[in-house]
Amino acid sequence: MILGAFDVHRRQITYDWVDRATGEARRGQIAPATRQVLGEWLGELPGGDGHFAVEGCTGWRFVAEELQAAGLTAHLAEPADTATLRGRKRRAKTDRADARHLRELLEQDRLPESWIAPAHLLDLRELVRLRKTLIDQRTQWKQRIHAVLFHHGLPTPPGALGTQAGRAWLAGVWLPPPSRLLVEVGLSEIDTADARLAPISGWLRAYAARQPGCRALMRQLFGVGPLCAPTILAELGDARRFAGGDAVVRYAGLDITVWSSDTKRSPGHLARQGPEVLRWALFEAAKSSARRTAPDHAYYRKVKDRLSANRATLSTARKLARHARHVLVELGEEALAPVCGDQLPPLLAVAPPEAA
């Protein structure tokens, strides 16, 4: 049986493996770091069972997929925990040392593994993160426009920047040419982001209406709609891997830091460790608890009166995280069932090829 590891970089992949049956050991580099070259290299390995570890950084997906296609088992290492197990740095870190470290952890059954999501869930995760990126970019341009208006002593526009009233007001105020250019570019970028968000949001709504896990989340969690449900499902993944609700809260980075003698992190703050998009989706869904009709409104109101609205929303988001795990665990395998592509609208409008 082969036990090995990869240290993946954009130009090359450093490998280190040992054949436990024959004692043969190899180390070296695979270049260039492409799917085709890696597949050919894996085809030249000695036959039999094999396990390879790869750190969960950019590029791990195609490596794991090629390992699985070659009949080998991929192990995805959690980067932060893997670095911690390396201990204090005593010498210069090299790619060969990183690959050897991963291989040794795999041999000793000490590799801190991350869950490898199925391909359709990885695609969904990429889509919801793209949507969050576009929303952030749109928000940044809105903030820049408001900042330049305030910088010139102008009041807040009467209405949102996307409304006709807001656009008409902006067109009528005087601004120096550089500031006017910033406003025009910002409005153009906002319109571009809206145009790109429309097909993504439509696709996610269609997906949520047909996917069992999303339907269960929307049905049982107040405030989780057709855009929030796919985001939670994509980022949370297989909820059965979490021992309990507190583990989901920690995974989402919604837990509160505590004092520890081995760290310099200040206690009493939001951890913010884990998927940012999952934390954002839970927080956005928890805002609905401010409504009087929300099931958790009494709890939200109690925390708000004692602390603040932000603290109340965070507390409700933690409850949603725990409840989401419970809902998905009850569904079992069906929670992550893929949706047939024929049932979903196209994401990209592909132009027909030109006639020769």
N, C-alpha and C positions, 0 to 999 in steps of 0.2 A: 504494500500500500504506500502511495506517495503522499507525503505531507509537505506542503510548501506555502509560499506567500509571495505576494506581489507588492511592490512599491510603485505606484502609478504616477507618472508625470506626463506632460503634454508631448515631449519629444521621445521619451523612451519609458520602458517598464523594466524595473529591476526585479529579478526573480531569485528565489532561494528555495530549493526543494531537496528532500531526502527520500530515498526509497527504502522503507523499513524492511522489505523482504530481502534485498540484495546488499544494502548498505551503501549503494551509490548515492553520491551527493553532487549537486550541480548548483552553480550560481553564475549569474551573468545578466545581460541586458537584451531586451527585445526592442528593436527599432525598425521603422517608426512605430509609435504607439497607436496603431489602428486596429480595427476589428478584424480585418482580413489577415494581417500579419500575425496577430495573436492566435487566430483560429488555426493557421498553418503550423505555428509553433506547438500548440496544444496537440495537434494531430501527430506530432513526432515523439510525444512522450511514451514511455513504456506502458503497455497495456495494464489494465487492472483498475482497482478502486483508487480514488485519489481525493484529497481534501486540500483546498487552497484558501488562504486568508487574504483579504484585501481591505485596506482602510476605507472607511466610508466618506471619502472626499470626492471631489469632482472627477468623473471618469470611471467610477466604480461600476456603473450600470452595464456598460458594454462588456467589461471584464467578467462580471458575474454571469451575464447571458451567454458568453462564449464558453465559460466553464460548464454551465449546465448543458449546453448543446454538445459538448465533448463527453458528456457522461460523468463529469466530476462534480464534487460538492463545493459550493462557494460559501464562504463564511465572511460576513461583513463585520469588520471591527469598528467599535465606537471610538472615534479619534481621541477625545479627551481622556477617557479611561485608559486607552492604550498608552498614551503619553505618560500618564501617571504611573503606570506599571513599569515604565522604563527607569524610573528613579531619577536621582540627581544627575545632571549632565557632568561627566568626567572627561569626556573627549569630544572631538568634533563629530557632529552627527552626519552620517552619510546615507545614501540610498541603500547601500548594501547592509549597513547596520540596521536600518529600518525594516528591510525585508527579513533579515535574520531574526530580529526581535519578534515580528509577527509570527514567523514560523515556530519559534521556540514557545511562544504563548499557546499556539495551536497544539503543539505536541504535549504540553503540560496541562491541557484542558483549562487554561486560565484566560483564554481570549474573551474579552468583553464584547459579546456579539450583539449586533443590531438586527432587527427583523428585516428581511428582504421582501418587499411588497411585490405582488404580481404585476405584470407589465401594464395591464389596463388601469391599475390603481396608480402606478407611477405616472402614466400619462395624465390621469385626472389630477394628480398632485401638481404636475407642471402647469396645468391649465389654471387651477385656482390660484397658484402663486403668480402667474402672469396677470391675472385679473387684479390681484392685490397690488402688483407693481404699477399697473396702469392707474389704479385709483390713487396711489400715493403720488404719482407724477402729476395727475390732475390737481390734487390737493396742494402740492407745492407751487404750481403755477398760480392757483387762486390766492395763496398766501403772498406770493411775490407781488401780484397786482394790488392787493389790499395794502401791502407795505409801501409801495411806491405812491399810492394815493395819500396815505397818511404822511409820508415824507414831504409831500407838497401841501400839506394842510387841507386836504380835501376830505369831505365827510364820506361815510360808508354809502355805497350805491344803494338806491331805493329798490331793493330786490336782489336776487341772486345773480351772479355773473352770467349764468346761462339763460336768463329770461330776457324777453324783449325790452322790458323796462330798464333792466340793468345795462344792457348793451346800448340803448339809446342815451342813457345818462352818461355813460363813458364816452360816447362819441361827441357829446356836447361840451365836456369840460376841457379847459386848456391845460396842456402839459408840454414841457420842453420836448423837442424832437427825440432825444434818446429815451426819455420816459415813455413817450407815446409809442415808440417802436417796441419797448418792452411789453407794454399793454397789448399791442396788436399781436406780437409773437405769442404772448401768453394765452390770449383768447383763441388763437389758431391751434395751439397745442391742446387746449382744453377740448376744442371741437374734435380734434384728431383722436384724443383719448376716448371721448364719448363714442365716436364712430367705431373704434376698435373694440370697445367694451360691449357694444350691442350684440354682435353675433356670439360672443363668449357667454354673455348672460342668458341669451336665448337657448344656447346649447345646454347650459347647466340646468336651466329650468326643465327642459325636456328630459334630461338625464335623471333629475331628481324625481320626476313623475313616474319613472319606470324602474328605478333601482330599489330593491327591497329595503336595504339599509337606510337610504335617504327617506323613503316613505315612512318608515318606522320612526325616525328621528323627528320628522315634521309632524307626525301624528301625536307623539307623546311628549315632545319638548316645546313648551310655549316660547314663541319668539324665534324658533328655528324654521326658516322658510326655504324655498327652493334654491336659493343661492348660498345660504349658510350651511344647509345639510350636506351638499357634496364637499364643501370645504372641510367640515368636521370629519366626514368619512375618509377623505383622502389623507388627511394629516394624522388621524388617529389610527387608521388601519385596522388590523385584527385586534379587537379589544380584549380577546381572551388571553393575550400575553401579559396583561396587567393583573397583578395580584388583587388589587382592590381599587376603590375610587381615589384614595389618596395617591396611589401610584400615577394615576392619570393626571391629577392636579400637579404633581411634581414634573411629569413629562411635559405638560403644557407650559411650565414655568410660572404657574399662578400661585405657587407656595411662597411663604415669607421666609426670608433668610434669618438664621439664628447665629448667635456668637459661637465661634469655634476657635480653639487655640492654634490651629494649623492653617489659618487663612486670614487674609487682611480684609475680607469683604465685610462691610458694615452690616450689622443685624437690623432687622425690622423693615427691610425693603423687599419689593417684589423680585423674585429670583430672575425672571426673564430668561430662563434656560429652557431650550427646546424650540419647537416649531413656532415661529412668530405668527404665521398665518392662522394656526389653530388658536393661539391665544387671542388674536384679533377677532376671529369669528365668534368665539365664546363670549367675548366682551360685548360685541355688537348685539348678539342675541340676548344677552342679559339686560341690555338697556330696556327691553320690552317689559321688564318687571316693574318699571315705573308706572305702567298703566294700572288703573284700578281693577280691571278685569283679569289681571295676571294672577295665576295661582300663588306665586311667591311675593305678591305685592305687600302683604303684611310684614313678611320678613325683610323685604327691601326697605320698607318705610321705617321699620324699627332700627335697622343699621344706619340708614340715612340720618335719622334724628339724633342718633348717638354719636356718629362719626361724620360722614359726608356722603354725597351722592356717588362719588367715585368709589369709595370703599364699599358702598352697598352694591354697586354694579360688579365689583370684583368678587365679593362674597357670593353673589348670585351666579356668577360665571363658574365658580368652583362647584356649586351645586349642579349646574348644567353639565360640567365635565363628568362628574360622578354618575349622573343619570344617563348620559350618553353611553358610557361604558356598559351600564346595566342593560340598556335597550339593545345594544349591538351583541352583547354576550348571549342574550336570550334568543336572538335569531340564529346564532351559530354560523355555519358556513354560508348560509343564504345572505348574511349581512354584506358580504363582499362580492356577491354575484355580479358578473359583468352584464352590460346591456348591449344588445345587438346593434351594430352600427347602422343598420337599415332603418332603425326606429328613431334615429337622431338626425337633426338637421346638419347640413355641412358646415364645417368651421371655416373653410377657405373656399372662395369662389375661384375655381381654376378656369382660366381662359382657354377656349378651344385652340388647338394648334392651327397655325396659319397654313393655308393651302400652298402646296408646292408650286 
